[in-house]
């Protein structure tokens, strides 16, 4: 069982309580260790703009705001071999699968729905109705956010 380090705990404390509950339960059940980097939790407009200017995000922080700016988004990054990695698709899929299992078991979701950036523009390349390591995954694998409407996806995570 994994647990959050001090920095990840601090970042987690700044986001919506449902994301806090989700992340705490998820890290206890996940087959992969993960954490929250310095830009993975609540962001100011200025922080969002810097990420936009580097091409990391599609939201500029002013005209197009990120869910991170309201505390309704969280990035969960695999922590493998003593460092964060954005290259391990298997770990991202494992974290996402665990997150959705935890979310489905949570009772009071306050009318909100969990969205995952791994579904955004994903494609089931092998047409097995599962989003797996051989498929084209979405463009924002670490990203989870809370919205008032359900996410439109037809794929399960393998």
C-alpha positions in Angstrom: 0.0 0.0 0.0 1.3 3.4 -1.0 0.8 6.8 0.7 1.3 10.4 -0.2 4.4 12.3 0.7 4.3 15.7 2.4 4.3 17.8 -0.8 1.5 15.7 -2.4 -0.6 16.0 0.7 -0.2 19.8 0.7 -1.3 20.0 -2.9 -4.2 17.6 -2.3 -5.5 19.7 0.6 -6.2 22.6 -1.8 -8.6 20.7 -4.2 -12.3 19.8 -3.8 -13.0 17.4 -1.0 -14.3 14.7 -3.4 -11.0 14.7 -5.2 -9.2 14.5 -1.9 -11.3 11.4 -0.9 -10.8 9.9 -4.3 -7.0 10.3 -4.3 -6.6 9.0 -0.7 -8.7 5.9 -1.4 -7.1 5.4 -4.8 -3.5 5.5 -3.5 -4.3 2.8 -0.9 -5.7 0.5 -3.7 -3.6 1.3 -6.7 -1.0 -1.2 -8.0 1.1 1.9 -8.8 2.6 4.6 -6.6 1.7 8.1 -7.7 1.9 11.7 -6.4 0.9 15.2 -7.3 3.5 17.5 -8.8 3.8 21.2 -8.1 1.3 22.0 -11.0 -1.0 19.0 -10.4 -3.5 20.6 -7.9 -4.9 24.1 -7.5 -3.4 26.7 -9.9 -3.5 30.4 -10.1 -4.3 32.2 -13.4 -0.6 33.0 -13.7 0.5 29.4 -13.2 -2.0 28.3 -15.7 -0.7 30.9 -18.2 2.9 29.6 -17.9 1.7 26.1 -18.6 -0.3 27.4 -21.6 2.7 29.3 -23.0 4.8 26.1 -22.8 2.2 24.1 -24.7 1.4 21.9 -21.7 -2.3 22.8 -21.5 -5.0 24.1 -23.8 -6.4 26.5 -21.2 -4.8 30.0 -21.0 -6.1 30.7 -17.5 -8.1 33.8 -18.5 -10.2 33.4 -21.6 -10.3 29.6 -21.2 -10.0 28.6 -17.5 -8.8 25.2 -16.3 -10.7 23.2 -13.7 -7.4 23.3 -11.8 -8.1 27.0 -11.1 -11.3 26.2 -9.2 -9.8 23.2 -7.3 -12.0 20.7 -9.3 -9.0 19.0 -11.1 -6.1 16.9 -10.0 -3.2 15.4 -11.9 -2.0 12.0 -10.6 1.5 11.2 -11.8 3.1 7.7 -11.5 6.0 7.7 -9.1 8.3 4.8 -10.2 11.9 4.1 -9.4 12.2 7.2 -7.2 10.9 9.8 -9.7 7.8 11.0 -11.5 7.3 9.6 -15.0 5.0 10.6 -17.8 6.1 7.8 -20.1 4.5 4.7 -18.4 1.1 4.2 -20.1 0.5 1.0 -18.1 0.8 2.9 -14.8 -1.5 5.7 -16.0 -4.1 3.1 -17.1 -3.8 1.2 -13.7 -4.2 4.5 -11.8 -7.2 5.5 -13.9 -8.9 2.0 -13.5 -8.4 2.2 -9.8 -9.7 5.8 -9.6 -12.9 4.8 -11.4 -13.4 1.8 -9.2 -13.0 4.0 -6.2 -15.3 6.7 -7.6 -18.0 4.1 -8.4 -17.9 3.0 -4.7 -18.1 6.5 -3.3 -21.5 7.3 -1.9 -22.1 11.1 -1.8 -20.7 12.5 -5.1 -22.7 15.8 -4.7 -24.2 15.4 -8.2 -20.7 15.5 -9.8 -19.1 13.2 -12.4 -15.5 12.1 -12.7 -13.8 12.9 -16.0 -10.4 11.5 -17.1 -8.1 13.2 -19.7 -7.0 9.7 -20.9 -10.4 9.4 -22.7 -10.0 12.8 -24.5 -9.4 11.8 -28.2 -8.6 8.2 -27.2 -9.1 5.6 -29.9 -9.6 1.9 -29.5 -7.0 0.9 -32.1 -7.6 -2.9 -31.7 -11.4 -2.5 -31.5 -11.8 -4.7 -28.4 -14.0 -2.1 -26.6 -11.2 -1.7 -24.0 -8.8 1.2 -23.6 -5.5 -0.6 -23.2 -1.8 0.0 -23.7 -2.0 -0.8 -27.4 -4.6 1.9 -28.1 -4.2 5.6 -28.8 -4.8 7.1 -25.3 -6.1 10.6 -24.7 -3.8 13.6 -24.5 -4.0 14.2 -20.7 -3.3 10.9 -18.9 -2.7 12.3 -15.4 -5.8 14.6 -15.4 -9.0 14.0 -13.4 -11.7 16.6 -13.0 -15.2 17.0 -11.5 -18.0 18.1 -13.8 -21.7 18.4 -13.6 -22.3 16.2 -16.6 -21.1 12.6 -17.3 -18.1 12.0 -19.5 -19.1 10.5 -22.9 -17.0 7.4 -23.4 -17.8 3.9 -24.5 -14.5 2.3 -23.6 -13.7 0.5 -20.4 -10.1 0.5 -19.1 -8.3 -2.8 -19.2 
